[in-house]
Amino acid sequence: MNTLPVIEGAAEASAAAKDSDALVVVAPAPLRTSLEKLGLPDEWRRALEAALSVDQSLAEGSPAPTVVAVPSAPGGRVVLAPTAPIAHDTDDCRVLSEAAATAIARAVQAGASQPLLAVAVPDGARFARTLEVCALSAVATAWEPLEARESPARKAPPVRLRKLSVLNLSSEAAARANALEKGRAMCRDLVTGGPERLTPLRFAEYCEAAFKGTGVRVAVQKDVSGYPLLAAVARASMRVERHRPCVVCLDWVPEGHVTRTLLLAGKGVTYDMGGADLKTNGGMAGMSRDKGGAATVAGLVRVLAERKIPGLRVIALLGMVRNSIGDESFVSDEIIPARSGVRVRIGNTDAEGRLVLADLLAALKEGADPATATLVSVATLTGHVYRAFGPYVGAIENGPARAQGFIRTLAEAGELLGEPLETTRPRREDYQFVAPKAPTEDVLSSNRLASVDTARGHQGPFAFIDVAAGLKNSQLPFVHLDISGVVVTPPDWQAGKPTGSPIAALVEALEARQRS
């Protein structure tokens, strides 16, 4: 597993300087005003003000961090990272967290392994968690992809970030951030692992190793006959032993009385060729990242096991499958009974993720109590959600979940933690879109077009999942998160860096709901 930097809080700059080898200052313009808010030792502040007097770009918000020699500062250096003024209601904590990530990377490049981060946080409730967000962005710069770490040709960097001290960060917030980074790093590993490094069963093996000693019970179901839709997606991959499917079951049981149960389903398509509706025009590049939903769910469970939210039980099913093409491929026009018993007509085999989720959710639904259980599916499901919203999670929920205020709570958490989301709601047209066209079926999986060419192209899949999983009219709260726009830094699915979003917002929302 990856060795992660440790995040620590620092109550006073001079004391923290003894164990630090660089000072990193992130502050919005006007910089002189922001520096006064930080309460740095006078000698450091005077040196920085002198740097401002000879470099006008620093005072206005330089586009790149600048290293300033300050002999009395930690390591004799200060990395100064000013940002543009935070003056509009569209500005949020990401303005500072993105600058913090760039500045910490520059400090490491300069030779620092345990810098002290000082962030001038604007006033206002919406910036209340900015220090945590900056800390998480900063330590994420130390992460290396799984296969890079494992490569015998790997050249270790000369300096690595080992510890990050954050001025004015409380010990409670530091503990929360360390737990979040464990889950987000796990998610990043699982997103970026290639199609052979993380085949379905090797994904399961990674989970078994990662959850050892955490209290999370892991079971791997290699016989997927109980998940007929998932098994159909896997049909063409069955002849290649290493590509065979599985369902990874994660179960966290808290101490004491269980008051709520979170039921999670993660789409884990380890490679999506599109099946018989083969992806063309270079559309396969990056499709090893189509397991981002399963990766995010696994990372979330890792954090929840660390946080130990009282009364909250967590059960997750990760549907690991490869959507290959071959003489056993499932094809459009097939009618396949789902686990729920609903008869599904296949409209397009490249709409495979919703099939996987429908069976997982049907399994999770069995025995679930609507009064205490909430179902959440997470998937890189559609290109439409990125076309509609750009780099934001697309969140959609049914009536019972809306009555609970689940997405409202999640959205509030996302605003605080730099993981904003966009919300929609299902409409009657979405259910009409997937309505059966003949008495041979109960629901249509999709139309023939790509989601980006389809009106309401990410809401229709929600309606399909709702029907095919047997959830409609069940009164079980159901929330779907389409993370296609945020699973990696867009728009490059093949080479973009994985984000781990929206794990932080989900953890915050779940803790808030339990407190209420």
C-alpha positions as CSV (number, residue, x, y, z in Angstrom):
1,M,0.0,0.0,0.0
2,N,1.0,3.6,-0.5
3,T,2.8,5.4,2.4
4,L,0.8,8.5,3.0
5,P,2.0,11.8,4.4
6,V,0.7,12.7,7.9
7,I,-1.4,15.8,8.5
8,E,-0.9,17.6,11.8
9,G,-2.4,20.7,13.2
10,A,-0.2,23.6,14.4
11,A,-1.5,26.1,16.9
12,E,1.5,28.5,16.7
13,A,3.8,29.2,13.8
14,S,7.1,29.6,15.7
15,A,6.7,26.3,17.6
16,A,5.7,24.4,14.4
17,A,8.8,25.8,12.6
18,K,11.1,23.7,14.7
19,D,9.9,20.5,13.0
20,S,9.3,22.0,9.6
21,D,11.7,22.6,6.6
22,A,9.7,25.2,4.6
23,L,6.9,27.7,5.2
24,V,4.2,27.7,2.5
25,V,1.9,30.7,2.5
26,V,-1.4,30.6,0.5
27,A,-3.3,33.9,0.6
28,P,-5.7,35.8,-1.6
29,A,-4.9,39.3,-2.8
30,P,-4.5,41.9,-1.5
31,L,-1.6,40.1,-0.1
32,R,-0.5,42.5,2.6
33,T,-3.9,42.4,4.2
34,S,-4.0,38.6,4.0
35,L,-0.5,38.3,5.6
36,E,-1.6,40.3,8.6
37,K,-4.4,37.8,9.3
38,L,-2.0,34.9,9.5
39,G,-0.2,36.1,12.6
40,L,3.3,35.1,11.4
41,P,6.4,36.1,13.3
42,D,7.3,39.7,12.5
43,E,10.7,38.8,11.0
44,W,9.0,36.4,8.5
45,R,6.3,38.9,7.6
46,R,8.7,41.7,7.0
47,A,10.7,39.5,4.6
48,L,7.6,38.7,2.7
49,E,6.5,42.3,2.5
50,A,9.9,43.1,1.2
51,A,9.4,40.5,-1.6
52,L,6.1,42.1,-2.4
53,S,7.7,45.5,-2.8
54,V,10.0,44.3,-5.5
55,D,7.6,42.0,-7.4
56,Q,4.2,43.6,-8.3
57,S,2.9,40.3,-9.6
58,L,3.0,38.8,-6.1
59,A,0.9,41.6,-4.7
60,E,-1.7,41.1,-7.5
61,G,-1.9,37.3,-7.3
62,S,1.0,35.6,-9.1
63,P,0.0,32.7,-11.4
64,A,2.8,30.5,-9.9
65,P,4.2,30.0,-6.4
66,T,7.5,31.9,-5.7
67,V,10.3,30.7,-3.4
68,V,11.6,33.5,-1.2
69,A,14.7,33.2,1.0
70,V,13.9,34.0,4.6
71,P,16.7,32.8,6.8
72,S,14.7,32.7,10.0
73,A,11.8,30.7,8.5
74,P,11.7,26.9,8.5
75,G,14.3,25.6,6.2
76,G,15.3,29.2,5.3
77,R,12.6,29.4,2.7
78,V,9.0,30.5,2.2
79,V,6.9,29.4,-0.8
80,L,4.5,32.3,-1.4
81,A,1.4,31.4,-3.3
82,P,-1.0,34.4,-3.7
83,T,-4.3,33.9,-5.4
84,A,-6.7,36.4,-7.1
85,P,-9.0,38.2,-4.7
86,I,-11.9,36.1,-3.4
87,A,-14.6,38.6,-4.1
88,H,-17.5,36.8,-5.8
89,D,-20.1,34.4,-4.5
90,T,-18.9,31.9,-7.2
91,D,-15.5,31.8,-5.4
92,D,-15.2,28.9,-3.0
93,C,-12.5,27.1,-1.1
94,R,-11.1,25.5,-4.2
95,V,-9.4,28.8,-5.1
96,L,-7.2,28.3,-2.1
97,S,-6.9,24.5,-2.1
98,E,-5.7,24.4,-5.7
99,A,-3.1,27.0,-4.9
100,A,-2.1,25.0,-1.8
101,A,-1.5,21.9,-3.9
102,T,0.6,23.7,-6.4
103,A,2.6,25.5,-3.6
104,I,3.3,22.3,-1.7
105,A,4.5,20.6,-4.8
106,R,6.8,23.5,-5.4
107,A,8.1,23.3,-1.8
108,V,8.9,19.6,-2.2
109,Q,10.6,20.4,-5.5
110,A,12.7,22.9,-3.5
111,G,13.7,20.1,-1.1
112,A,11.1,20.2,1.7
113,S,9.6,17.0,3.1
114,Q,7.7,18.4,6.1
115,P,6.5,21.9,5.3
116,L,4.3,24.2,7.4
117,L,1.2,25.4,5.5
118,A,-0.3,28.7,6.4
119,V,-3.6,29.7,4.6
120,A,-5.3,33.1,4.9
121,V,-8.9,31.9,5.1
122,P,-11.5,34.5,4.2
123,D,-14.3,35.2,6.7
124,G,-17.6,33.6,6.3
125,A,-19.4,30.3,7.0
126,R,-18.8,28.9,3.5
127,F,-15.0,28.9,4.2
128,A,-15.3,27.1,7.5
129,R,-13.6,23.9,6.4
130,T,-11.0,25.5,4.0
131,L,-8.0,24.4,6.0
132,E,-9.0,20.8,5.8
133,V,-9.6,21.1,2.1
134,C,-6.3,22.7,1.5
135,A,-4.5,20.0,3.6
136,L,-6.2,17.2,1.6
137,S,-5.3,18.9,-1.7
138,A,-1.7,19.3,-0.5
139,V,-1.1,15.7,0.6
140,A,-2.7,14.4,-2.6
141,T,0.3,15.7,-4.5
142,A,2.4,13.0,-2.9
143,W,0.3,10.1,-4.3
144,E,1.8,8.0,-7.1
145,P,-0.3,5.6,-9.3
146,L,-0.4,2.0,-8.1
147,E,1.5,0.6,-11.1
148,A,4.1,3.3,-10.9
149,R,4.8,2.4,-7.3
150,E,5.0,-1.3,-8.2
151,S,7.2,-0.9,-11.3
152,P,10.7,-2.3,-11.0
153,A,11.9,0.6,-13.1
154,R,10.5,3.1,-10.7
155,K,12.9,5.9,-9.7
156,A,11.9,7.2,-6.2
157,P,11.8,11.0,-6.1
158,P,14.7,12.5,-4.3
159,V,12.4,14.2,-1.8
160,R,9.0,13.1,-0.7
161,L,6.3,14.8,1.3
162,R,6.3,13.0,4.7
163,K,4.4,15.3,7.0
164,L,2.3,18.4,6.6
165,S,1.7,20.8,9.4
166,V,-1.2,23.2,9.0
167,L,-1.4,26.4,10.9
168,N,-4.6,26.8,12.9
169,L,-5.9,23.3,12.0
170,S,-7.5,21.6,15.0
171,S,-6.4,18.1,16.1
172,E,-10.0,16.9,15.3
173,A,-9.8,18.3,11.8
174,A,-6.4,16.8,11.3
175,A,-7.6,13.3,12.3
176,R,-10.6,13.7,10.0
177,A,-8.3,14.7,7.1
178,N,-5.9,11.8,7.7
179,A,-8.9,9.4,7.6
180,L,-10.2,10.9,4.4
181,E,-6.8,10.7,2.7
182,K,-6.6,7.0,3.4
183,G,-9.9,6.4,1.6
184,R,-9.2,8.9,-1.2
185,A,-5.7,7.3,-1.9
186,M,-7.3,3.9,-2.0
187,C,-9.9,5.3,-4.5
188,R,-7.2,6.8,-6.6
189,D,-5.3,3.5,-6.7
190,L,-8.4,1.6,-7.8
191,V,-9.4,4.1,-10.4
192,T,-6.1,4.3,-12.2
193,G,-5.0,0.6,-12.0
194,G,-4.9,-0.7,-15.6
195,P,-7.2,-3.3,-17.1
196,E,-4.7,-6.1,-16.4
197,R,-3.4,-4.9,-13.1
198,L,-6.9,-4.6,-11.7
199,T,-9.0,-7.2,-13.4
200,P,-12.2,-8.0,-11.5
201,L,-10.5,-10.6,-9.2
202,R,-7.4,-8.6,-8.8
203,F,-9.5,-5.6,-7.8
204,A,-11.0,-7.9,-5.2
205,E,-7.6,-9.0,-4.0
206,Y,-6.6,-5.3,-3.5
207,C,-9.7,-4.8,-1.4
208,E,-9.0,-7.9,0.7
209,A,-5.5,-6.6,1.5
210,A,-6.5,-3.0,2.0
211,F,-9.3,-3.8,4.5
212,K,-7.2,-6.1,6.7
213,G,-7.2,-4.9,10.3
214,T,-9.9,-2.2,9.6
215,G,-12.9,-4.2,10.9
216,V,-14.5,-4.3,7.5
217,R,-15.5,-7.8,6.5
218,V,-14.7,-8.6,2.8
219,A,-16.4,-11.5,0.9
220,V,-15.8,-12.2,-2.8
221,Q,-18.6,-13.8,-4.8
222,K,-17.1,-15.5,-7.9
223,D,-20.4,-17.1,-8.9
224,V,-22.4,-14.2,-10.3
225,S,-25.4,-16.3,-11.5
226,G,-27.5,-14.5,-8.9
227,Y,-26.9,-11.3,-10.7
228,P,-28.3,-12.1,-14.2
229,L,-27.8,-8.6,-15.8
230,L,-24.2,-8.4,-14.5
231,A,-23.6,-11.9,-15.8
232,A,-24.8,-10.9,-19.2
233,V,-22.3,-8.0,-19.3
234,A,-19.6,-10.5,-18.4
235,R,-20.5,-13.2,-20.9
236,A,-17.8,-12.5,-23.5
237,S,-15.2,-12.2,-20.8
238,M,-15.9,-15.7,-19.2
239,R,-13.5,-17.5,-21.5
240,V,-10.5,-15.6,-20.2
241,E,-10.1,-16.7,-16.7
242,R,-8.4,-13.5,-15.4
243,H,-11.2,-11.4,-16.8
244,R,-14.0,-13.3,-15.1
245,P,-16.4,-11.2,-13.0
246,C,-17.1,-11.1,-9.3
247,V,-19.0,-9.2,-6.7
248,V,-17.1,-7.7,-3.8
249,C,-19.1,-7.5,-0.6
250,L,-18.0,-5.0,2.2
251,D,-19.6,-5.0,5.6
252,W,-18.9,-2.6,8.4
253,V,-20.8,-3.1,11.7
254,P,-20.5,-0.4,14.4
255,E,-20.3,-1.1,18.0
256,G,-23.5,-0.8,19.9
257,H,-27.0,-0.4,18.5
258,V,-27.5,0.0,14.7
259,T,-29.8,2.9,14.0
260,R,-29.3,3.4,10.3
261,T,-28.0,1.3,7.4
262,L,-26.2,2.7,4.4
263,L,-26.5,0.4,1.4
264,L,-23.9,1.2,-1.4
265,A,-23.7,-0.1,-4.9
266,G,-20.6,0.6,-7.0
267,K,-20.2,0.1,-10.8
268,G,-16.9,-1.7,-11.3
269,V,-16.4,-2.1,-15.1
270,T,-12.7,-2.8,-15.2
271,Y,-12.7,-2.2,-19.0
272,D,-15.5,-1.1,-21.2
273,M,-15.2,-2.0,-24.8
274,G,-18.9,-1.2,-25.3
275,G,-19.6,-4.9,-25.9
276,A,-21.3,-5.7,-29.2
277,D,-22.1,-2.0,-29.5
278,L,-18.3,-1.4,-29.8
279,K,-16.8,1.9,-28.9
280,T,-15.3,3.6,-31.9
281,N,-13.3,6.8,-32.8
282,G,-10.9,6.3,-29.9
283,G,-13.7,6.0,-27.4
284,M,-12.0,3.1,-25.5
285,A,-9.1,5.2,-24.3
286,G,-9.4,5.6,-20.5
287,M,-12.1,2.9,-20.2
288,S,-10.2,1.1,-17.5
289,R,-11.4,4.0,-15.3
290,D,-15.0,3.0,-15.8
291,K,-14.6,1.2,-12.4
292,G,-14.6,4.6,-10.7
293,G,-17.9,4.0,-8.9
294,A,-16.6,0.8,-7.2
295,A,-13.3,2.6,-6.4
296,T,-15.2,5.5,-4.8
297,V,-17.4,3.2,-2.8
298,A,-14.4,1.2,-1.6
299,G,-12.6,4.4,-0.5
300,L,-15.7,5.7,1.2
301,V,-16.1,2.5,3.2
302,R,-12.4,2.7,4.2
303,V,-13.0,6.2,5.6
304,L,-16.2,5.2,7.4
305,A,-14.4,2.3,9.1
306,E,-11.8,4.8,10.3
307,R,-14.4,7.4,11.4
308,K,-16.7,4.8,13.2
309,I,-19.9,6.8,13.0
310,P,-22.0,5.6,15.9
311,G,-25.0,3.6,14.9
312,L,-24.3,3.5,11.2
313,R,-23.9,0.1,9.5
314,V,-22.4,0.1,6.0
315,I,-23.0,-2.7,3.4
316,A,-21.5,-2.3,0.0
317,L,-21.6,-4.4,-3.2
318,L,-19.0,-3.7,-5.9
319,G,-19.9,-5.2,-9.3
320,M,-16.6,-6.1,-10.9
321,V,-17.0,-7.0,-14.6
322,R,-15.3,-6.5,-17.9
323,N,-17.6,-5.5,-20.9
324,S,-15.7,-7.4,-23.6
325,I,-16.7,-8.3,-27.1
326,G,-16.7,-11.8,-28.5
327,D,-18.8,-14.7,-29.8
328,E,-20.6,-14.8,-26.4
329,S,-21.3,-11.1,-26.2
330,F,-24.8,-10.2,-25.1
331,V,-26.5,-8.1,-27.7
332,S,-29.3,-5.5,-28.2
333,D,-32.8,-7.0,-28.4
334,E,-32.1,-9.6,-25.8
335,I,-34.6,-9.9,-23.0
336,I,-32.9,-10.7,-19.7
337,P,-34.8,-11.2,-16.4
338,A,-33.0,-9.1,-13.7
339,R,-32.4,-10.3,-10.2
340,S,-35.5,-8.4,-9.2
341,G,-37.6,-10.5,-11.7
342,V,-38.1,-7.5,-14.0
343,R,-37.7,-8.4,-17.7
344,V,-35.1,-6.1,-19.3
345,R,-34.9,-5.5,-23.0
346,I,-31.3,-4.5,-24.0
347,G,-31.2,-1.4,-26.1
348,N,-27.5,-0.8,-26.3
349,T,-24.7,-3.0,-24.8
350,D,-22.6,0.1,-24.1
351,A,-25.2,1.0,-21.5
352,E,-23.9,-1.7,-19.3
353,G,-23.3,0.1,-16.0
354,R,-27.0,0.5,-15.3
355,L,-27.4,-3.2,-15.7
356,V,-24.7,-3.9,-13.1
357,L,-26.2,-1.4,-10.7
358,A,-29.8,-2.7,-11.1
359,D,-28.8,-6.2,-9.9
360,L,-26.6,-4.9,-7.0
361,L,-29.4,-2.6,-5.8
362,A,-31.9,-5.5,-6.1
363,A,-29.7,-7.6,-3.8
364,L,-29.2,-4.7,-1.3
365,K,-33.0,-4.1,-1.3
366,E,-33.7,-7.6,-0.1
367,G,-34.5,-7.3,3.6
368,A,-33.9,-3.6,3.8
369,D,-36.1,-1.5,6.1
370,P,-37.4,1.7,4.5
371,A,-37.5,3.3,7.9
372,T,-33.7,3.0,8.6
373,A,-32.0,2.1,5.3
374,T,-30.8,4.3,2.4
375,L,-29.5,3.0,-0.9
376,V,-26.8,4.9,-2.8
377,S,-25.4,4.0,-6.1
378,V,-22.1,5.5,-7.4
379,A,-21.0,5.1,-11.0
380,T,-19.2,6.6,-14.0
381,L,-22.5,6.1,-15.7
382,T,-23.0,8.6,-18.5
383,G,-21.1,11.1,-20.7
384,H,-24.3,13.2,-20.6
385,V,-23.7,14.3,-17.0
386,Y,-20.4,15.9,-18.0
387,R,-22.0,17.5,-21.1
388,A,-24.7,18.9,-18.8
389,F,-22.8,19.9,-15.7
390,G,-19.0,19.8,-16.5
391,P,-16.7,18.8,-13.6
392,Y,-19.4,18.2,-11.0
393,V,-21.2,15.2,-9.6
394,G,-24.7,14.7,-11.0
395,A,-27.0,13.8,-8.1
396,I,-30.5,12.5,-8.4
397,E,-32.9,10.9,-5.8
398,N,-36.3,9.4,-5.5
399,G,-39.2,10.8,-3.4
400,P,-38.4,9.0,-0.1
401,A,-34.8,10.2,-0.3
402,R,-35.9,13.7,-1.1
403,A,-38.2,13.7,1.9
404,Q,-35.2,12.8,4.0
405,G,-33.2,15.7,2.6
406,F,-30.3,13.4,1.7
407,I,-29.0,15.3,-1.4
408,R,-29.7,18.6,0.3
409,T,-27.4,17.6,3.2
410,L,-24.8,16.2,0.7
411,A,-24.9,19.4,-1.4
412,E,-24.2,21.5,1.7
413,A,-21.3,19.3,2.7
414,G,-19.9,19.5,-0.9
415,E,-19.9,23.3,-0.8
416,L,-17.9,23.3,2.4
417,L,-15.4,20.6,1.3
418,G,-14.7,21.6,-2.3
419,E,-16.8,18.9,-3.8
420,P,-19.9,20.8,-5.1
421,L,-22.6,18.9,-7.0
422,E,-25.4,19.6,-9.3
423,T,-28.8,18.1,-8.6
424,T,-31.8,17.1,-10.7
425,R,-34.9,15.0,-10.0
426,P,-36.6,12.3,-12.0
427,R,-39.5,13.3,-14.1
428,R,-42.3,11.3,-15.8
429,E,-40.6,11.6,-19.1
430,D,-37.7,9.6,-17.8
431,Y,-40.0,6.7,-17.0
432,Q,-41.8,7.0,-20.3
433,F,-38.4,6.8,-22.0
434,V,-37.6,3.4,-20.5
435,A,-41.2,2.1,-20.7
436,P,-41.7,-1.3,-22.4
437,K,-42.4,-1.3,-26.1
438,A,-43.9,-4.7,-26.2
439,P,-45.5,-7.3,-23.8
440,T,-42.3,-9.3,-23.9
441,E,-40.5,-6.9,-21.6
442,D,-41.1,-4.7,-18.5
443,V,-38.4,-2.1,-19.1
444,L,-36.0,-0.9,-21.8
445,S,-32.4,-0.5,-20.8
446,S,-31.6,2.4,-23.2
447,N,-32.1,3.8,-26.6
448,R,-29.6,3.3,-29.5
449,L,-27.8,6.6,-29.1
450,A,-25.0,7.7,-26.8
451,S,-26.1,9.5,-23.6
452,V,-24.6,12.7,-24.8
453,D,-26.9,12.6,-27.9
454,T,-30.0,11.9,-25.8
455,A,-32.3,14.4,-24.1
456,R,-32.1,13.9,-20.3
457,G,-29.4,11.4,-20.9
458,H,-28.4,10.9,-17.3
459,Q,-31.9,11.1,-15.8
460,G,-33.3,8.3,-18.0
461,P,-30.8,5.8,-16.6
462,F,-31.9,6.6,-13.1
463,A,-35.5,5.7,-14.1
464,F,-34.3,2.4,-15.6
465,I,-32.3,1.5,-12.5
466,D,-35.3,2.4,-10.3
467,V,-37.6,0.0,-12.3
468,A,-35.1,-2.8,-13.0
469,A,-33.9,-3.0,-9.4
470,G,-37.5,-3.3,-8.2
471,L,-37.2,0.0,-6.2
472,K,-40.0,2.0,-7.7
473,N,-42.9,2.3,-5.2
474,S,-40.8,0.4,-2.6
475,Q,-40.5,3.5,-0.3
476,L,-36.8,2.8,0.1
477,P,-34.8,6.1,-0.1
478,F,-32.6,5.8,-3.2
479,V,-29.9,8.2,-4.3
480,H,-27.7,7.9,-7.5
481,L,-24.5,9.8,-8.0
482,D,-23.1,10.0,-11.5
483,I,-19.4,10.8,-11.1
484,S,-18.4,10.7,-14.7
485,G,-17.5,14.4,-14.6
486,V,-15.3,14.2,-11.5
487,V,-13.7,10.7,-11.4
488,V,-10.5,12.3,-12.9
489,T,-9.5,15.8,-13.5
490,P,-11.4,16.4,-16.7
491,P,-11.6,16.2,-19.6
492,D,-8.8,13.6,-20.0
493,W,-10.1,10.2,-18.8
494,Q,-7.0,8.4,-20.0
495,A,-4.3,10.5,-18.3
496,G,-6.3,12.8,-15.9
497,K,-5.5,12.5,-12.2
498,P,-8.2,10.8,-10.1
499,T,-9.9,13.0,-7.6
500,G,-11.5,10.8,-4.9
501,S,-14.6,13.0,-5.2
502,P,-17.2,13.0,-3.6
503,I,-15.9,10.9,-0.7
504,A,-15.3,13.9,1.6
505,A,-18.8,15.3,1.0
506,L,-20.4,11.9,1.6
507,V,-18.6,11.3,4.9
508,E,-19.5,14.8,6.1
509,A,-23.2,14.3,5.1
510,L,-23.4,10.9,6.8
511,E,-21.9,12.3,10.0
512,A,-24.3,15.2,9.9
513,R,-27.3,12.9,9.4
514,Q,-26.3,10.7,12.3
515,R,-25.9,13.7,14.5
516,S,-29.4,14.8,13.6
